[in-house]
Amino acid sequence: MAVADEEQALNTESGTEPPAAQAQDVPPAAPEAEAEVNVLREQLVAAEDRALRVQAEAQNMIRRAERDVENARKFALERFVGALLPVIDNLERALAAMGEPTEATRALLEGVQLTHRSFLDVMQKFDVAAVDPAGEGFNPDLHQAMSMVEAPGATPNSVVAVMQKGYTLNGRLVRPAMVVVAKTASASHVDTTA
């Protein structure tokens, strides 16, 4: 305690006061200065908010650009695949039309089969998958109904025949499968007495 008393005595003699005492002697700020400080604080908060929004928007733009680039890579082959699908269809028609091979056509049949198989292998490497929904339920996202027929024993709204296979590229539909769908029995066959 003696040291503190000596320090106070020295400060009083030298005319200096401790900082706490000096701060108490500062006159209160003028109302205009306080108002200006409040305005500046509000402007600072608004500027920080704008900066955060701009930063968030920039991050969103980067994410969108990355997603667009990824989609462009993934689906760049979509038009090319669409142009090649008729070739696969024609190879399958040729195989179906050949029927039972004779000695003279056996080599031709094997050549078409190998060509078809290698074509499908290449398509599979690039994530092109066939949509062949025979016996499945009708899905309007993957199938295009060409007609509806009464099919005894078939579940209503199921695919009873595939006229043309569909194809997807990386899960995105390139061409829908053209199908014939089973419909419910006509009203004339329905028992209304129950």
MDTraj code that builds the backbone (N, CA, C; nanometers):
import mdtraj as md
import numpy as np

residues = "MET ALA VAL ALA ASP GLU GLU GLN ALA LEU ASN THR GLU SER GLY THR GLU PRO PRO ALA ALA GLN ALA GLN ASP VAL PRO PRO ALA ALA PRO GLU ALA GLU ALA GLU VAL ASN VAL LEU ARG GLU GLN LEU VAL ALA ALA GLU ASP ARG ALA LEU ARG VAL GLN ALA GLU ALA GLN ASN MET ILE ARG ARG ALA GLU ARG ASP VAL GLU ASN ALA ARG LYS PHE ALA LEU GLU ARG PHE VAL GLY ALA LEU LEU PRO VAL ILE ASP ASN LEU GLU ARG ALA LEU ALA ALA MET GLY GLU PRO THR GLU ALA THR ARG ALA LEU LEU GLU GLY VAL GLN LEU THR HIS ARG SER PHE LEU ASP VAL MET GLN LYS PHE ASP VAL ALA ALA VAL ASP PRO ALA GLY GLU GLY PHE ASN PRO ASP LEU HIS GLN ALA MET SER MET VAL GLU ALA PRO GLY ALA THR PRO ASN SER VAL VAL ALA VAL MET GLN LYS GLY TYR THR LEU ASN GLY ARG LEU VAL ARG PRO ALA MET VAL VAL VAL ALA LYS THR ALA SER ALA SER HIS VAL ASP THR THR ALA".split()
xyz = np.array([
    [0.0814, -0.1193, 0.0000],
    [0.0000, 0.0000, 0.0000],
    [0.0849, 0.1245, 0.0000],
    [0.1971, 0.1188, 0.0620],
    [0.2844, 0.2347, 0.0686],
    [0.3328, 0.2728, -0.0693],
    [0.3567, 0.1749, -0.1537],
    [0.4046, 0.2034, -0.2897],
    [0.2964, 0.2768, -0.3667],
    [0.1720, 0.2364, -0.3543],
    [0.0628, 0.3017, -0.4247],
    [0.0458, 0.4440, -0.3761],
    [0.0611, 0.4681, -0.2449],
    [0.0508, 0.6036, -0.1918],
    [0.1627, 0.6910, -0.2437],
    [0.2839, 0.6341, -0.2524],
    [0.3970, 0.7116, -0.3035],
    [0.3737, 0.7477, -0.4502],
    [0.3206, 0.6501, -0.5296],
    [0.2954, 0.6749, -0.6716],
    [0.1931, 0.7852, -0.6897],
    [0.0899, 0.7839, -0.6077],
    [-0.0132, 0.8867, -0.6176],
    [0.0434, 1.0223, -0.5803],
    [0.1278, 1.0249, -0.4795],
    [0.1904, 1.1502, -0.4385],
    [0.2792, 1.2027, -0.5496],
    [0.3560, 1.1154, -0.6154],
    [0.4428, 1.1577, -0.7256],
    [0.3603, 1.2102, -0.8426],
    [0.2526, 1.1423, -0.8733],
    [0.1680, 1.1853, -0.9845],
    [0.1046, 1.3199, -0.9550],
    [0.0672, 1.3412, -0.8321],
    [0.0066, 1.4677, -0.7957],
    [0.1098, 1.5789, -0.8050],
    [0.2323, 1.5517, -0.7595],
    [0.3375, 1.6527, -0.7650],
    [0.3763, 1.6828, -0.9089],
    [0.3832, 1.5764, -0.9945],
    [0.4283, 1.6003, -1.1318],
    [0.3165, 1.6520, -1.2200],
    [0.1960, 1.6474, -1.1725],
    [0.0831, 1.7001, -1.2490],
    [0.0224, 1.5984, -1.3433],
    [0.0675, 1.4745, -1.3353],
    [0.0076, 1.3708, -1.4198],
    [-0.0860, 1.2874, -1.3365],
    [-0.1909, 1.2473, -1.3967],
    [-0.2889, 1.1631, -1.3284],
    [-0.2942, 1.0297, -1.3998],
    [-0.3334, 0.9273, -1.3269],
    [-0.3447, 0.7972, -1.3931],
    [-0.4470, 0.8040, -1.5068],
    [-0.4359, 0.7131, -1.6075],
    [-0.5259, 0.7137, -1.7240],
    [-0.6721, 0.7053, -1.6858],
    [-0.7072, 0.6316, -1.5844],
    [-0.8468, 0.6201, -1.5455],
    [-0.9020, 0.7543, -1.5035],
    [-0.8210, 0.8298, -1.4322],
    [-0.8655, 0.9619, -1.3887],
    [-0.8773, 1.0547, -1.5083],
    [-0.7853, 1.0405, -1.6061],
    [-0.7907, 1.1256, -1.7240],
    [-0.9167, 1.0965, -1.8049],
    [-0.9538, 0.9677, -1.8161],
    [-1.0714, 0.9306, -1.8944],
    [-1.1973, 0.9855, -1.8301],
    [-1.1989, 0.9948, -1.7007],
    [-1.3179, 1.0453, -1.6345],
    [-1.3345, 1.1941, -1.6582],
    [-1.2263, 1.2633, -1.6859],
    [-1.2333, 1.4066, -1.7066],
    [-1.2741, 1.4455, -1.8480],
    [-1.2815, 1.3458, -1.9437],
    [-1.3182, 1.3756, -2.0824],
    [-1.4665, 1.4109, -2.0839],
    [-1.4998, 1.5210, -2.1467],
    [-1.6408, 1.5607, -2.1510],
    [-1.7198, 1.4608, -2.2353],
    [-1.8477, 1.4391, -2.2052],
    [-1.9293, 1.3454, -2.2841],
    [-1.9380, 1.3914, -2.4293],
    [-1.9494, 1.2934, -2.5182],
    [-1.9544, 1.3233, -2.6616],
    [-2.0803, 1.4027, -2.6933],
    [-2.0659, 1.4835, -2.7931],
    [-2.1791, 1.5653, -2.8351],
    [-2.2836, 1.4762, -2.8994],
    [-2.4114, 1.5103, -2.8914],
    [-2.5172, 1.4267, -2.9509],
    [-2.4963, 1.4048, -3.1004],
    [-2.4414, 1.5055, -3.1696],
    [-2.4173, 1.4888, -3.3134],
    [-2.3130, 1.3815, -3.3384],
    [-2.2104, 1.3790, -3.2556],
    [-2.1040, 1.2800, -3.2710],
    [-2.1593, 1.1398, -3.2442],
    [-2.2440, 1.1250, -3.1444],
    [-2.3044, 0.9947, -3.1148],
    [-2.3931, 0.9502, -3.2305],
    [-2.4680, 1.0409, -3.2862],
    [-2.5533, 1.0079, -3.3997],
    [-2.4681, 0.9647, -3.5191],
    [-2.3574, 1.0335, -3.5413],
    [-2.2686, 0.9995, -3.6526],
    [-2.2065, 0.8619, -3.6305],
    [-2.1679, 0.8325, -3.5063],
    [-2.1117, 0.7017, -3.4742],
    [-2.2171, 0.5936, -3.4990],
    [-2.3415, 0.6163, -3.4611],
    [-2.4483, 0.5191, -3.4839],
    [-2.4714, 0.4965, -3.6330],
    [-2.4691, 0.6053, -3.7117],
    [-2.4856, 0.5939, -3.8568],
    [-2.3709, 0.5130, -3.9156],
    [-2.2499, 0.5400, -3.8694],
    [-2.1337, 0.4664, -3.9202],
    [-2.1418, 0.3189, -3.8821],
    [-2.1904, 0.2898, -3.7625],
    [-2.2067, 0.1503, -3.7212],
    [-2.3095, 0.0798, -3.8111],
    [-2.4214, 0.1476, -3.8393],
    [-2.5232, 0.0901, -3.9264],
    [-2.4681, 0.0665, -4.0670],
    [-2.3894, 0.1607, -4.1162],
    [-2.3283, 0.1449, -4.2480],
    [-2.2300, 0.0277, -4.2489],
    [-2.1568, 0.0114, -4.1382],
    [-2.0629, -0.0999, -4.1278],
    [-2.1372, -0.2329, -4.1294],
    [-2.2450, -0.2427, -4.0549],
    [-2.3259, -0.3652, -4.0515],
    [-2.3823, -0.3933, -4.1908],
    [-2.4323, -0.2907, -4.2579],
    [-2.4869, -0.3089, -4.3927],
    [-2.3778, -0.3525, -4.4909],
    [-2.2595, -0.2936, -4.4793],
    [-2.1488, -0.3294, -4.5682],
    [-2.1049, -0.4737, -4.5438],
    [-2.0985, -0.5134, -4.4169],
    [-2.0628, -0.6517, -4.3862],
    [-2.1673, -0.7479, -4.4427],
    [-2.2946, -0.7118, -4.4315],
    [-2.4028, -0.7944, -4.4847],
    [-2.3906, -0.8073, -4.6364],
    [-2.3654, -0.6943, -4.7044],
    [-2.3483, -0.6973, -4.8506],
    [-2.2289, -0.7843, -4.8885],
    [-2.1204, -0.7719, -4.8134],
    [-2.0004, -0.8509, -4.8432],
    [-2.0298, -1.0002, -4.8294],
    [-2.1035, -1.0376, -4.7250],
    [-2.1390, -1.1784, -4.7067],
    [-2.2278, -1.2283, -4.8203],
    [-2.3221, -1.1436, -4.8615],
    [-2.4110, -1.1830, -4.9716],
    [-2.3343, -1.1989, -5.1028],
    [-2.2423, -1.1079, -5.1293],
    [-2.1621, -1.1160, -5.2515],
    [-2.0755, -1.2417, -5.2480],
    [-2.0181, -1.2711, -5.1318],
    [-1.9353, -1.3908, -5.1182],
    [-2.0200, -1.5171, -5.1394],
    [-2.1388, -1.5195, -5.0816],
    [-2.2267, -1.6354, -5.0985],
    [-2.2679, -1.6502, -5.2454],
    [-2.3000, -1.5405, -5.3110],
    [-2.3379, -1.5451, -5.4521],
    [-2.2214, -1.5945, -5.5381],
    [-2.1000, -1.5508, -5.5054],
    [-1.9822, -1.5972, -5.5796],
    [-1.9637, -1.7478, -5.5617],
    [-1.9821, -1.7974, -5.4396],
    [-1.9713, -1.9413, -5.4166],
    [-2.0797, -2.0170, -5.4918],
    [-2.2014, -1.9632, -5.4955],
    [-2.3097, -2.0269, -5.5700],
    [-2.2787, -2.0303, -5.7189],
    [-2.2227, -1.9224, -5.7714],
    [-2.1869, -1.9186, -5.9135],
    [-2.0797, -2.0226, -5.9446],
    [-1.9831, -2.0372, -5.8539],
    [-1.8775, -2.1365, -5.8747],
    [-1.9369, -2.2765, -5.8755],
    [-2.0270, -2.3035, -5.7807],
    [-2.0909, -2.4354, -5.7753],
    [-2.1732, -2.4621, -5.9017],
    [-2.2485, -2.3603, -5.9467],
    [-2.3284, -2.3775, -6.0697],
    [-2.2384, -2.4046, -6.1891],
    [-2.1287, -2.3305, -6.1978],
    [-2.0358, -2.3497, -6.3100],
    [-1.9744, -2.4896, -6.3060],
    [-1.9364, -2.5356, -6.1870],
    [-1.8810, -2.6708, -6.1746],
    [-1.9843, -2.7756, -6.2143],
    [-2.1097, -2.7561, -6.1714],
    [-2.2163, -2.8508, -6.2059],
    [-2.2408, -2.8493, -6.3572],
    [-2.2398, -2.7300, -6.4181],
    [-2.2611, -2.7209, -6.5627],
    [-2.1483, -2.7898, -6.6398],
    [-2.0253, -2.7716, -6.5934],
    [-1.9115, -2.8362, -6.6591],
    [-1.9224, -2.9875, -6.6450],
    [-1.9592, -3.0339, -6.5249],
    [-1.9760, -3.1783, -6.5029],
    [-2.0859, -3.2348, -6.5927],
    [-2.1985, -3.1646, -6.6024],
    [-2.3070, -3.2099, -6.6905],
    [-2.2646, -3.2075, -6.8360],
    [-2.1885, -3.1071, -6.8752],
    [-2.1409, -3.0999, -7.0131],
    [-2.0507, -3.2186, -7.0440],
    [-1.9633, -3.2554, -6.9489],
    [-1.8780, -3.3720, -6.9686],
    [-1.9613, -3.4997, -6.9757],
    [-2.0571, -3.5095, -6.8836],
    [-2.1366, -3.6307, -6.8719],
    [-2.2253, -3.6534, -6.9939],
    [-2.2834, -3.5464, -7.0455],
    [-2.3843, -3.5605, -7.1498],
    [-2.3411, -3.5030, -7.2846],
    [-2.2110, -3.4849, -7.3035],
    [-2.1620, -3.4323, -7.4312],
    [-2.1908, -3.5285, -7.5456],
    [-2.1983, -3.6555, -7.5144],
    [-2.2200, -3.7566, -7.6174],
    [-2.3672, -3.7806, -7.6490],
    [-2.4573, -3.7058, -7.5875],
    [-2.6003, -3.7342, -7.6009],
    [-2.6466, -3.7328, -7.7473],
    [-2.6107, -3.6306, -7.8211],
    [-2.6536, -3.6236, -7.9627],
    [-2.5869, -3.7326, -8.0450],
    [-2.4608, -3.7588, -8.0154],
    [-2.3874, -3.8623, -8.0882],
    [-2.4500, -3.9995, -8.0640],
    [-2.4824, -4.0287, -7.9373],
    [-2.5469, -4.1556, -7.9029],
    [-2.6817, -4.1651, -7.9735],
    [-2.7580, -4.0562, -7.9716],
    [-2.8878, -4.0559, -8.0397],
    [-2.8753, -4.0861, -8.1879],
    [-2.7676, -4.0401, -8.2491],
    [-2.7468, -4.0654, -8.3918],
    [-2.7050, -4.2104, -8.4179],
    [-2.6429, -4.2762, -8.3189],
    [-2.5980, -4.4143, -8.3371],
    [-2.7059, -4.5185, -8.3064],
    [-2.8093, -4.4797, -8.2350],
    [-2.9122, -4.5758, -8.1963],
    [-2.9794, -4.6440, -8.3155],
    [-3.0071, -4.5742, -8.4255],
    [-3.0648, -4.6447, -8.5413],
    [-2.9729, -4.7537, -8.5968],
    [-2.8418, -4.7383, -8.5795],
    [-2.7490, -4.8427, -8.6262],
    [-2.7698, -4.9696, -8.5437],
    [-2.7825, -4.9529, -8.4113],
    [-2.8086, -5.0692, -8.3253],
    [-2.9419, -5.1327, -8.3643],
    [-3.0425, -5.0489, -8.3845],
    [-3.1742, -5.1008, -8.4237],
    [-3.1644, -5.1821, -8.5530],
    [-3.0912, -5.1312, -8.6511],
    [-3.0779, -5.2005, -8.7791],
    [-3.0013, -5.3319, -8.7643],
    [-2.8993, -5.3350, -8.6794],
    [-2.8277, -5.4609, -8.6556],
    [-2.9204, -5.5633, -8.5909],
    [-3.0025, -5.5194, -8.4961],
    [-3.0969, -5.6112, -8.4316],
    [-3.2028, -5.6602, -8.5293],
    [-3.2485, -5.5737, -8.6187],
    [-3.3452, -5.6161, -8.7209],
    [-3.2821, -5.7179, -8.8161],
    [-3.1560, -5.6941, -8.8506],
    [-3.0864, -5.7879, -8.9397],
    [-3.0732, -5.9244, -8.8734],
    [-3.0408, -5.9266, -8.7440],
    [-3.0298, -6.0540, -8.6720],
    [-3.1643, -6.1253, -8.6661],
    [-3.2707, -6.0493, -8.6426],
    [-3.4045, -6.1098, -8.6346],
    [-3.4502, -6.1610, -8.7711],
    [-3.4116, -6.0938, -8.8791],
    [-3.4564, -6.1323, -9.0138],
    [-3.3803, -6.2533, -9.0680],
    [-3.2614, -6.2799, -9.0158],
    [-3.1805, -6.3899, -9.0703],
    [-3.2396, -6.5270, -9.0390],
    [-3.3079, -6.5387, -8.9297],
    [-3.3664, -6.6684, -8.8959],
    [-3.2607, -6.7739, -8.8737],
    [-3.2939, -6.8965, -8.9082],
    [-3.2014, -7.0095, -8.8913],
    [-3.0969, -7.0043, -9.0026],
    [-2.9697, -7.0024, -8.9649],
    [-2.8663, -6.9891, -9.0688],
    [-2.8437, -7.1202, -9.1461],
    [-2.8092, -7.1014, -9.2704],
    [-2.7682, -7.2150, -9.3536],
    [-2.6164, -7.2159, -9.3556],
    [-2.5611, -7.3146, -9.4238],
    [-2.4152, -7.3221, -9.4326],
    [-2.3596, -7.1969, -9.4995],
    [-2.4305, -7.1424, -9.5951],
    [-2.3822, -7.0254, -9.6693],
    [-2.3959, -6.8962, -9.5890],
    [-2.4957, -6.8881, -9.4997],
    [-2.5181, -6.7618, -9.4267],
    [-2.4638, -6.7640, -9.2836],
    [-2.4057, -6.8766, -9.2404],
    [-2.3565, -6.8875, -9.1040],
    [-2.2485, -6.7831, -9.0741],
    [-2.1550, -6.7653, -9.1636],
    [-2.0470, -6.6684, -9.1436],
    [-2.1031, -6.5255, -9.1393],
    [-2.2000, -6.4989, -9.2244],
    [-2.2631, -6.3665, -9.2250],
    [-2.3336, -6.3393, -9.0917],
    [-2.4071, -6.4378, -9.0415],
    [-2.4768, -6.4235, -8.9141],
    [-2.3779, -6.3999, -8.7999],
    [-2.2705, -6.4780, -8.7984],
    [-2.1693, -6.4601, -8.6937],
    [-2.1057, -6.3213, -8.7012],
    [-2.0808, -6.2722, -8.8195],
    [-2.0227, -6.1386, -8.8367],
    [-2.1154, -6.0293, -8.7849],
    [-2.2439, -6.0410, -8.8162],
    [-2.3408, -5.9416, -8.7683],
    [-2.3543, -5.9495, -8.6167],
    [-2.3544, -6.0735, -8.5612],
    [-2.3620, -6.0897, -8.4162],
    [-2.2405, -6.0274, -8.3470],
    [-2.1215, -6.0503, -8.3996],
    [-1.9999, -5.9917, -8.3415],
    [-2.0016, -5.8396, -8.3497],
    [-2.0466, -5.7887, -8.4625],
    [-2.0559, -5.6435, -8.4794],
    [-2.1550, -5.5847, -8.3785],
    [-2.2692, -5.6482, -8.3638],
    [-2.3715, -5.6030, -8.2698],
    [-2.3180, -5.6066, -8.1267],
    [-2.2531, -5.7180, -8.0896],
    [-2.1998, -5.7329, -7.9544],
    [-2.0909, -5.6285, -7.9255],
    [-2.0010, -5.6068, -8.0201],
    [-1.8946, -5.5085, -7.9975],
    [-1.9519, -5.3663, -7.9909],
    [-2.0538, -5.3414, -8.0694],
    [-2.1203, -5.2105, -8.0655],
    [-2.1811, -5.1867, -7.9277],
    [-2.2499, -5.2887, -7.8740],
    [-2.3111, -5.2760, -7.7413],
    [-2.2050, -5.2611, -7.6313],
    [-2.0903, -5.3295, -7.6465],
    [-1.9821, -5.3167, -7.5483],
    [-1.9277, -5.1740, -7.5441],
    [-1.9117, -5.1142, -7.6614],
    [-1.8631, -4.9759, -7.6673],
    [-1.9648, -4.8814, -7.6039],
    [-2.0912, -4.9020, -7.6323],
    [-2.1953, -4.8175, -7.5730],
    [-2.1945, -4.8313, -7.4208],
    [-2.1743, -4.9527, -7.3704],
    [-2.1721, -4.9751, -7.2262],
    [-2.0534, -4.9039, -7.1615],
    [-1.9389, -4.8990, -7.2299],
    [-1.8212, -4.8284, -7.1767],
    [-1.8519, -4.6814, -7.1502],
    [-1.9392, -4.6246, -7.2299],
    [-1.9733, -4.4829, -7.2167],
    [-2.1065, -4.4628, -7.1441],
    [-2.1447, -4.5600, -7.0622],
    [-2.2638, -4.5537, -6.9762],
    [-2.3940, -4.5355, -7.0537],
    [-2.4017, -4.5992, -7.1692],
    [-2.5268, -4.6023, -7.2445],
    [-2.5931, -4.7348, -7.2110],
    [-2.7149, -4.7278, -7.1588],
    [-2.7862, -4.8486, -7.1172],
    [-2.9179, -4.8598, -7.1928],
    [-2.9526, -4.9832, -7.2279],
    [-3.0786, -5.0091, -7.2986],
    [-3.1940, -5.0090, -7.1995],
    [-3.3090, -4.9604, -7.2448],
    [-3.4331, -4.9660, -7.1675],
    [-3.5230, -5.0636, -7.2420],
    [-3.5311, -5.1869, -7.1898],
    [-3.6115, -5.2921, -7.2517],
    [-3.7115, -5.3392, -7.1469],
    [-3.8286, -5.2746, -7.1387],
    [-3.9192, -5.2947, -7.0257],
    [-4.0232, -5.4052, -7.0406],
    [-3.9983, -5.5047, -7.1214],
    [-4.0989, -5.6102, -7.1422],
    [-4.1375, -5.6726, -7.0084],
    [-4.2674, -5.6752, -6.9800],
    [-4.3188, -5.7343, -6.8576],
    [-4.3191, -5.6420, -6.7372],
    [-4.2582, -5.5263, -6.7471],
    [-4.2535, -5.4311, -6.6362],
    [-4.3761, -5.3401, -6.6400],
    [-4.3924, -5.2612, -6.5364],
    [-4.4992, -5.1618, -6.5342],
    [-4.4646, -5.0447, -6.6247],
    [-4.5665, -4.9836, -6.6801],
    [-4.5461, -4.8685, -6.7680],
    [-4.4938, -4.7502, -6.6874],
    [-4.3865, -4.6888, -6.7337],
    [-4.3262, -4.5723, -6.6695],
    [-4.3188, -4.4607, -6.7736],
    [-4.4016, -4.3565, -6.7609],
    [-4.4024, -4.2515, -6.8633],
    [-4.2713, -4.1730, -6.8719],
    [-4.1866, -4.1862, -6.7703],
    [-4.0573, -4.1186, -6.7760],
    [-3.9588, -4.1917, -6.8669],
    [-3.9808, -4.3213, -6.8879],
    [-3.8886, -4.4014, -6.9683],
    [-3.9524, -4.4636, -7.0922],
    [-4.0858, -4.4688, -7.0941],
    [-4.1546, -4.5390, -7.2026],
    [-4.2502, -4.4458, -7.2759],
    [-4.2710, -4.4771, -7.4025],
    [-4.3692, -4.4061, -7.4830],
    [-4.4709, -4.5092, -7.5300],
    [-4.5949, -4.4961, -7.4839],
    [-4.6993, -4.5918, -7.5195],
    [-4.7433, -4.5660, -7.6633],
    [-4.7303, -4.6695, -7.7456],
    [-4.7716, -4.6582, -7.8848],
    [-4.9165, -4.7031, -7.9013],
    [-4.9581, -4.7982, -7.8177],
    [-5.0975, -4.8433, -7.8197],
    [-5.1268, -4.9163, -7.6895],
    [-5.2574, -4.9380, -7.6672],
    [-5.3028, -5.0145, -7.5514],
    [-5.3880, -5.1287, -7.6033],
    [-5.3653, -5.2467, -7.5487],
    [-5.4410, -5.3638, -7.5921],
    [-5.4894, -5.4401, -7.4696],
    [-5.6010, -5.5131, -7.4894],
    [-5.6462, -5.6036, -7.3840],
    [-5.5569, -5.7265, -7.3901],
    [-5.4976, -5.7590, -7.2781],
    [-5.4075, -5.8744, -7.2728],
    [-5.4473, -5.9627, -7.1565],
    [-5.5173, -6.0727, -7.1850],
    [-5.5571, -6.1625, -7.0761],
    [-5.4330, -6.2138, -7.0027],
    [-5.4398, -6.2105, -6.8719],
    [-5.3280, -6.2581, -6.7912],
    [-5.2228, -6.1525, -6.7624],
    [-5.2272, -6.0400, -6.8304],
    [-5.1293, -5.9330, -6.8062],
    [-5.1870, -5.8323, -6.7073],
    [-5.1029, -5.7788, -6.6242],
    [-5.1435, -5.6768, -6.5286],
    [-5.1756, -5.5482, -6.6046],
    [-5.2867, -5.4817, -6.5705],
    [-5.3164, -5.3541, -6.6372],
    [-5.2004, -5.2553, -6.6194],
    [-5.1762, -5.1786, -6.7219],
    [-5.0679, -5.0793, -6.7275],
    [-4.9292, -5.1428, -6.7237],
    [-4.9182, -5.2664, -6.7664],
    [-4.7864, -5.3281, -6.7796],
    [-4.7504, -5.3329, -6.9273],
    [-4.6233, -5.3414, -6.9557],
    [-4.5745, -5.3452, -7.0940],
    [-4.5858, -5.4893, -7.1441],
    [-4.6625, -5.5081, -7.2519],
    [-4.6798, -5.6423, -7.3086],
    [-4.5912, -5.6639, -7.4309],
    [-4.5474, -5.5581, -7.4961],
    [-4.4592, -5.5713, -7.6123],
    [-4.3730, -5.4456, -7.6247],
    [-4.2500, -5.4655, -7.6701],
    [-4.1573, -5.3543, -7.6924],
    [-4.1357, -5.3435, -7.8424],
    [-4.1772, -5.2317, -7.8995],
    [-4.1620, -5.2107, -8.0429],
    [-4.0214, -5.1611, -8.0755],
    [-3.9655, -5.0826, -7.9858],
    [-3.8298, -5.0306, -8.0044],
    [-3.7719, -5.0014, -7.8659],
    [-3.6500, -5.0506, -7.8409],
    [-3.5864, -5.0274, -7.7111],
    [-3.5559, -4.8796, -7.6929],
    [-3.5540, -4.8401, -7.5675],
    [-3.5110, -4.7055, -7.5343],
    [-3.3683, -4.7108, -7.4834],
    [-3.3067, -4.5940, -7.4659],
    [-3.1681, -4.5888, -7.4171],
    [-3.1500, -4.4688, -7.3257],
    [-3.0609, -4.4883, -7.2271],
    [-3.0231, -4.3794, -7.1365],
    [-2.8724, -4.3586, -7.1450],
    [-2.8295, -4.2360, -7.1198],
    [-2.6879, -4.2012, -7.1119],
    [-2.6643, -4.1440, -6.9734],
    [-2.5840, -4.2132, -6.8931],
    [-2.5574, -4.1715, -6.7548],
    [-2.6872, -4.1482, -6.6776],
    [-2.7852, -4.2310, -6.7015],
    [-2.9122, -4.2200, -6.6307],
    [-3.0115, -4.1227, -6.6917],
    [-2.9703, -4.0449, -6.7900],
    [-3.0611, -3.9500, -6.8560],
    [-3.1161, -4.0147, -6.9823],
    [-3.2461, -4.0022, -7.0008],
    [-3.3120, -4.0646, -7.1150],
    [-3.2680, -3.9994, -7.2455],
    [-3.2195, -4.0825, -7.3385],
    [-3.1832, -4.0343, -7.4717],
    [-3.2995, -4.0592, -7.5671],
    [-3.3601, -4.1805, -7.5539],
    [-3.4746, -4.2163, -7.6373],
    [-3.5661, -4.3062, -7.5552],
    [-3.6960, -4.2744, -7.5486],
    [-3.7861, -4.3604, -7.4727],
    [-3.8126, -4.4911, -7.5473],
    [-3.8437, -4.5945, -7.4714],
    [-3.8809, -4.7222, -7.5318],
    [-4.0239, -4.7098, -7.5849],
    [-4.0453, -4.7544, -7.7072],
    [-4.1799, -4.7534, -7.7656],
    [-4.2458, -4.8852, -7.7310],
    [-4.3569, -4.8774, -7.6574],
    [-4.4163, -4.9984, -7.6004],
    [-4.5652, -5.0081, -7.6268],
    [-4.6154, -5.1318, -7.6117],
    [-4.7583, -5.1601, -7.6138],
    [-4.7957, -5.1926, -7.4697],
    [-4.9009, -5.1281, -7.4200],
    [-4.9385, -5.1386, -7.2794],
    [-5.0701, -5.2141, -7.2671],
    [-5.0777, -5.2980, -7.1626],
    [-5.2010, -5.3722, -7.1357],
    [-5.3024, -5.2798, -7.0714],
    [-5.4278, -5.2936, -7.1149],
    [-5.5330, -5.2137, -7.0521],
    [-5.6304, -5.3069, -6.9821],
    [-5.7138, -5.2474, -6.8975],
    [-5.8129, -5.3295, -6.8259],
    [-5.9171, -5.3798, -6.9239],
    [-5.9864, -5.4836, -6.8831],
    [-6.0896, -5.5420, -6.9691],
    [-6.1969, -5.4374, -6.9973],
    [-6.2578, -5.4461, -7.1140],
    [-6.3589, -5.3478, -7.1527],
    [-6.4807, -5.3581, -7.0615],
    [-6.5603, -5.2562, -7.0593],
    [-6.6776, -5.2466, -6.9708],
    [-6.7787, -5.3562, -6.9988],
    [-6.7830, -5.4102, -7.1215],
    [-6.8801, -5.5144, -7.1533],
    [-6.8480, -5.6451, -7.0814],
    [-6.7233, -5.6639, -7.0402],
    [-6.6856, -5.7852, -6.9700],
    [-6.6895, -5.7710, -6.8184],
    [-6.7185, -5.6537, -6.7695],
    [-6.7179, -5.6304, -6.6260],
    [-6.8538, -5.6678, -6.5686],
    [-6.8534, -5.7425, -6.4584],
    [-6.9761, -5.7844, -6.3911],
    [-7.0250, -5.6694, -6.3059],
    [-7.1389, -5.6112, -6.3409],
    [-7.1937, -5.4961, -6.2671],
    [-7.3022, -5.5376, -6.1676],
    [-7.3299, -5.6668, -6.1543],
    [-7.4366, -5.7098, -6.0637],
    [-7.3907, -5.7147, -5.9198],
    [-7.2670, -5.7112, -5.8956],
    [-7.2152, -5.7245, -5.7589],
    [-7.2409, -5.6040, -5.6764],
])
top = md.Topology()
chain = top.add_chain()
for i, resn in enumerate(residues, 1):
    res = top.add_residue(resn, chain, resSeq=i)
    for name in ("N", "CA", "C"):
        top.add_atom(name, md.element.get_by_symbol(name[0]), res)
traj = md.Trajectory(xyz[None], top)
